[in-house]
């Protein structure tokens, strides 16, 4: 079971690289912008289509790898009822991940295509109008994505998982909040755009990383304890 969990968490890390790589591909560029949406920039208008294609393609293995890790996390939960609640919240939460990714990419692709094909003056108004019309999709998606992580914090802080309670403060949402604060301190640049767009994946890679380190240390400790016991008996 321990080795399976380690492999599952490694899958999660790979999923972060897929999603995070896509997030950087679709946003990294000149940060200058003229409209209300700070991500419709001079850089995104000039991004070649292959980068958007790759960013979208990476989302498919990314969501599968995320799913493997996130469902494996439920094996750390002690109670059957709590495990079931986590399982279903996780299933509902995974649903909008790729949809939200697609939503932003489609607007960015349209913006880039219009700028490259003689519709420069209309591109900003059309893409901002499209986003405004469907902007409700973003909070609805987040409302589905976040409860599983809130519930995970509750499980850890109340001692209902195999982790020590202090591990609750390595929660994804706490990591995200810290990284968001760091991003706000960065100077406006292509790096800041990529970093900000990839915040969720960057938070996930740290979250999975903390669990993987804890799992590895716990295994090493038990092996050391077992070896010491065997030597004392001899």
N, C-alpha and C positions, 0 to 999 in steps of 0.2 A: 504493500500500500504506500509506504514512504517513497519508494522509487517511482511509483506511478504518479504520485503527487508532484515530485520534483520534475518529472518529464512534462506534466501538465502545466506547471508554472513556467517552465522553459518555453512551452508553446505560447503561453501568454506573453512572454518577453518578445518572441518573434512576431506575434500579432501586433505588439506595440510598434515594432520597427516598420511593419507593413503600413499600418494606419498613420503612424507618425511621419514616415517617409512621404506618404501621399499628401499629408497636411502641409509639409514643407514644399513639395513640388508645386502645389496649386497656389501658393501664396508668396514664396520667396521672390522678391524683386523690388524695384524702385518704389518706396512708400508714398511718394507724392500722390495726392488725390484732390479732386475738385468737388465731389459731391458729399452727401450725408453719410454714405457707407464708406468707412475708412478702408475697407478691404477691396473696393473697386478702385484700384490704384493704377498709376502709370505702368508699374511693373506687371500687374495681372493682365493688363491690356496687351502686353507684348509677349506674354508667355506662349511658347509654341504648343500646338495641340497635342503633341506626343506626351508632354508632361501631364496634361489633364487626363489623357488616355491611361497613362501609367498610374496616376493617382487613383483613378477609379478602379483599375484592374487590381491594384494592391489591396483594395478594400475587401475583396472576396476571400482571399486566404486570411486576411487580417481578422475578419469577423469569425471565421471558423476557429482560428487559433485562440482568439479571445474566449469564445464559447467553451472550448476545451478546458481552459484554465479556470474560468469563472464557475463552471459547473463542478470542477474538481474541488474548489474551495469549500463547497458545502459538506465535504467529508470531514472538515474540521469542527463542524457543529455537533454538539453532544446530543441534543434531543431530537427525536423523530419529527415532532410537530414543527419545531423551529426550522429543521432542515427542509421540510416541505414548503414552508412559507418562503424561505430564501430561494428555493428552487423555482417557484412560480414567479416571484418578483424578478428573478434573474431572467427568466424566459421572456417576460413582458418587457424588461429593460433592454434586452438585446435587440428587440424588434426595430426601434427607430435608429439604431446606430448607422446602418448602411443607408437608410432613407435620408437621414440628415446630411450625411456625406454627399449623397447624390444631389440633394437639393442645392447645396452651395456650389458644387462643381458645375451643374447645369447653368446656373446664373453666370459663373465665371467664364465658362466656355462661350456662352452667348455674348458676353461683354468683349472677350478677346476676338471672337469671330467678326463682330460688327465693327470693331476698331480696325481690323485688318482688311475689311472688304468694303470700305467706302461709306460706312455709316457712323463715323466718329461723332458727329454732332448729336445723333439720336441714341447712341449706345448707353450713355449714363442715364438718361431719362427712362428708357425702356427697362433697363435692368433694375433700377431703383423702384420703378413702378411694379415690376414683377415681384420683387422681394416684399414690397409693402403689401401687395395683395395677398401674399401667402405667408406673411411674417408670423401669423398665429401658429404655424407649424413648428417653429423653434421652441417656444415654451411648452407646447403640448409634448413634444419629443423629450424635452428635459424632464418633464413631470413623470414620464414613464421610465426614464433612465436612472434617475437619482434615488428613488425609494429603496432599492436593494442595498445601496451603500449606506444609507441612513440606518437601515435595519441591521446591517453588518456591524456598524458601530455599536448599536444597542446590544447585540449579542456578545460582542467582545467586552464591553464595559461592564456587563452584568455577569461575566464569567461563564457564558454558555458556549464557549468554543474551547478548543485545545490550547489556544494562545493565552499568555498572561494578559491580565486586564490592561496593562500599560500599552499593549500593542494596539489598542483601540485608537491611540493617537497617531498611528501610522495610516489611518483611514484615508482612502482615496480623496475624499472631499476636503480633508484637512491639508493634504499634500497639494491639491489643486489650488486651495486658497493661498498657500504660501507661494507657490510658483506664480500665481496671478499677481500677487503683490510685487514679486521680483520683476515680472514683465512690465509693470507700470513704472518701475524705476529705470528701465532701460531707455537709452536714447532712441528716437524714432529712426528706424533703419530696416533694411531687408531682413536682418537677423531677428529683430523684434517681431516683425510680421510672421515669420515662420515659427518662431518660438511660441507666440501667442496662439496661432492657429493649431499648433500641435500640443497645447497644454494638457488635454485629456489623455493623450497617448503618453506624454512625458510623465504625467502623474501616475498612470497605470504601470509604467515600467518600474517606477520606484516602489509602488505598492506591491507588485509581484516580487520585486527584488527583495524587499524586507521579509516577505513570507518565505522566500527561497533560502535566504541566509539563516532565518530562524530554524527552518526545517533541517538544514545542513548541520547547524550547531547542535541541535537537539539529538540528531542521529549520532554525531561524533561523541557527544557527552555520554549517550547510552552505551556506545561501543567501548568507551574508555572505562565506564563503570563496570561493564560486564567483564572486561579484561582484568581489571583490578580484583574483582570478586573471585575469578578463576585462579588468579595467582595466589590470593590469600588462602584458598582452599588447598592449593598444592603445597 
